[in-house]
Structures are given as structure tokens and as C-alpha cells.
Amino acid sequence: MKRALQIVLAIIALIMIYLGIINSMLPPALTGLGFIVILMLFNSYHKVKS
């Protein structure tokens, strides 16, 4: 379940960044970057907890 959430979050982040860059819109690109930061924090939290 956690792995599936990480994969979905990464896909959404990449799509948001792609759409933001293609359409020259900053908010979707920043949201995509925020999702990547959340994904990295989520991964680091589980590594520290283990």
C-alpha cells in the first residue's frame, strides 16, 4: 500500500511539472516539486523508523 502511494505520488508530481512547464504556468510546476519533496520526506521517514 505504501509503495503504491509513493508510485502514484511520483506520477502525479511528474505530470504536474510537465503540464506546468508546457503551459508556462508556475503553480502546477511548484506543486509537482512539492509532491517530490513530500515523497522524499516520506521515504526518509520510513528509513529512519526502520
C-alpha positions in Angstrom: 0.0 0.0 0.0 2.7 2.5 0.9 4.7 1.6 -2.2 1.6 2.2 -4.4 1.1 5.6 -2.7 4.7 6.5 -3.5 4.4 5.5 -7.1 1.1 7.4 -7.6 2.6 10.5 -5.9 5.6 10.4 -8.1 3.5 10.0 -11.3 1.2 12.9 -10.2 4.3 15.1 -9.5 5.8 14.4 -12.9 2.6 15.1 -14.7 2.1 18.4 -12.7 5.7 19.5 -13.5 5.3 18.6 -17.2 2.0 20.4 -17.5 3.3 23.4 -15.7 6.4 23.7 -17.9 4.5 23.1 -21.2 1.8 25.7 -20.4 4.2 28.1 -18.8 2.3 28.0 -15.5 4.3 28.3 -12.3 1.7 27.0 -9.7 1.4 23.4 -11.2 5.2 23.1 -11.5 5.7 24.2 -7.9 3.0 21.8 -6.7 4.8 19.0 -8.6 8.1 19.9 -6.9 6.3 20.0 -3.5 5.0 16.5 -4.2 8.6 15.3 -4.9 9.7 16.9 -1.6 6.9 15.2 0.3 7.9 11.9 -1.4 11.5 12.3 -0.3 10.5 13.1 3.2 8.1 10.1 3.2 11.0 7.8 2.1 13.4 9.3 4.7 10.9 8.9 7.5 10.5 5.2 6.8 14.2 4.6 6.6 14.8 6.3 9.9 11.9 4.5 11.6 13.1 1.0 10.4 
